[in-house]
Amino acid sequence: MSFIVAVTCMLLLWPRLVQAGEIRDVQTLAPLVGKVIQSVVGITASTETAAASRSGNSGPELPSDPRPATKDVYGAGVIIKAESGLIVTSNHVVSGAKTLSVRLSDGRQLDARFVAADERYDLAMLRISASGLTAARIGRSVDAEPGDFVLAAGGSLKSTPSVSFGIVSALHRSRPGSPCRDLIQTDALLDRGSAGGPLFNLRGEVIGIVAASTGETESERAFAIPSDAIDRLYIRMN
């Protein structure tokens, strides 16, 4: 009988052992979001495309216009060095851009320049010149585990940053169109323009850079490049 009583007590105490009470006591993530969102930026990458030719059957011949058309690609990024204005984003967002614009969380809009890229991991480094920047802390993605809570942050030059909440769904994943084969998968939903944005753990550390491009759909589940790959960008800067 004493054995049955002991087992019953363990079952009753088990939620406390896994700290379920701590999860239940968290009423809002607003303080954390307010802190990390200051390091998130919107990015517009403008590329030039060939102007469409005029059809000979469309009417009187008009003078040709040699000026190329401009195409804008929207994404996000995260400030990782405040004093030197360094920003990490996805390489496919900024690759081939003629001009780069960055919008800070306080509304300032600045020109940015390309610094380095790692095509294997689809990462790129940009630089801006500004004061009063807030940098995010880079965490260890190798420590991430399925079930960890995360925040995915992003947005575009035309909107304020948005944040979604989820968990790490799986590790070491791949997706079509991404050269990285070691992605972090999460069930956090993304808005358009979130590619290149940061994936935070609940300590406010960046553990990934969003790889999924959401330009063609309203939202999709996120895949992120492990933050441990960011160190490779510093090597390529030299």
N, C-alpha and C positions, 0 to 999 in steps of 0.2 A: 504493500500500500504506500509506503514512504517513497518508493521509486516512482509511482504514478504521480504523487503530489509534486515531487521534484521536477518531473518532466512538464507537468502543467504550469508550474511557476516559470520555467525556462521559456515556454511558449508565450506566456503573458509578458515576459520581460524582453523578448526578442526584438520588437520594434524599437525599444530604447537602445539596444545594442547596435543597431544599424543607424542610429541617430535620426530616426524618422521624425522625432519631435523637433529637431533643428530645422528640417525642411518645412514642417508645418508652421513654424514660427516666422518664417520669412514671408512678409506680406507684400513687399515690393522690391524691385530691382532698380528703382528710379535713381537712388544715389550712385550706384555703380554705372548705370547708363550715362548719367550726367557727367561723370568723370571721364569715361573712355571715349565718349562721342566727340570730345574736344580734339582728339587726335585724328579723327576721320575726315577725309577730304573727298570732294567730288572732282572728277577729272573729265575734261573734254579734249579729245584728240582729233584734230582736223587734218584730213588728208585731201590731196588733190586728185581728181579723176578726170579722164578725158571728156571734153564736152561732146554731147550727143550731136551727130551729124544731121544736117537737114535733108529731108527727102526731096529729090528732084521733082516729085509730083505734088508737092504741097503748095504750089502757087508760085508767084514771082520769085526769082532768085534773090536772096538777101545776102548782104555781105557776111562772110564767115566771121565768127567770133573766136579768136584764138585763146581767149581766157578759159582756163580749166574750171570745171565745177568743183565745189567743195563738199566733202562728206564729213559729218561729225559723228564720232563714236563716243558714247558716254560710259563712264566707269567710276570706280572709287579707288581710294588708296588710304594709307595710314602713315602718319609722320613717325619716324623712328629715331631721328636725331634733330632736336629742336634748334640747337646752336648752329648747325650747318644746313638746316632746311631740307634734310633728306626724307624722301617719301618712297615707300615700296608699293607696287601695284602689280597687276598682271601684265605680262609682256604683250599679249595679244590685244590688249586695249590700246596701247600706245605705239605699237610697232608700225613704222612707216609714216608716222605723223609729221606733218609739216609744221604745225604749231601745237602747243600744249597749254591748256588753261586749267588752273586749280581754283576751286572754291573752298575756303576754310569754313569751319563750323560757325564762326562769327560773322560770316557773310562776305568777307574780303575775297576779291577775285584777283588772282595773280598769274603771271606768265611763269611757265616752268620749262626746264630744259632736261633733255634726256642725259643720263649719266652712264648707266651700264645695264646689261641684260644677261639673263641666263635662260637661253631658249629651252634647255633640257627640262627645267622646272617651271617655265612660263612665268618668270619673274622679271621685273624691271625696277630700276632705281631712277627717280627724278630728283631735281633740286629746285627749290624756290628760295627767294631772298625776302625774308620778312622777320619782324620781331614779334615777341609775345606768342611764340608757338608752343604747343603742348605735345610732347612725344609720348607714345605708348611704350610700355615695357614689353620686351620680347620674352616669351616663355619657352619652355622646352616641350616641343610637340611629341618628343619621344616618350614623355610621361603621360600623354593622353590615353584614355581607356574608353571603350564603349560604355555608355551610361553617364559619362561626365556631362554636366550642364555647360552650355556654351551660348554666347551671344554672337549673332552675325550682323555686322553693320555695313551699310552701304548707302548709295544715293547717287545723284548726278548733279551736274552744274546747275540744272534747272530746278532742283528741289533740295530741301533740307535732308540731312542723313536720316535713315530709318533703321530700326533695330528689330530683330526677331530673336525669339528664345527657343532653344531646343536642346537636344543631347547629341553626343557623338554616337552615331549609329554603327559605324564600322571603320576600320583602319585598313591601309594598304589596298585601296580601291583604285580603279581607273575608270575613265569615261571617254566616249568618242570625242575627238577634237582636242584632247588635252595630252601633251607629250609626257606629263608626269604620270608615273604608274604607282605612286605611293600616296594617293590622296586620302584625306580625312573626309568621311561622309557624315553628314548631319541631317537631321530632319527639320532644321530651321529653314523657313521659307524665305525666299529672296524677292525683293522688288527689282524692277528694271534698273540697270545702272549699278548693280552691286558687284559686278566682276572686278576683282582687284581690292575689294574691301577686306577688312580684318575679321577674323574669327577669334573671339575672346573667350578665355575661361572665366570662372567666377572670381578669380583673383585680379581680374582686369589685365591679364597678360595676353598678348597675341600668340596664339598657337597655330594659326594658319592664315593664308591669304586666299580668298575666294577665287576659285578657278572657273566656275560655271558662268557662262555668258547667258544673261537673261534678256538680251535685246529682242529675241524673237517670240518670247512668251511672257505672259503676265507675271508668272512666278514659277519657280521650280525649286526642288530640294538642292541643297548646297553641297558642293565638293570643295575642299580647300587644300592648297599646297602646304605641306608641313613647314612651320616657321623655322625649323632647323636648317632649311635650305637657304635662308636669308644670308647666312654667313658667306655663302659662295659669291654673293654680289659684292661684298667688300673686297674680296680677292680680285674680282674683275675690274674694280675701280682703279687699281694700281697698274 
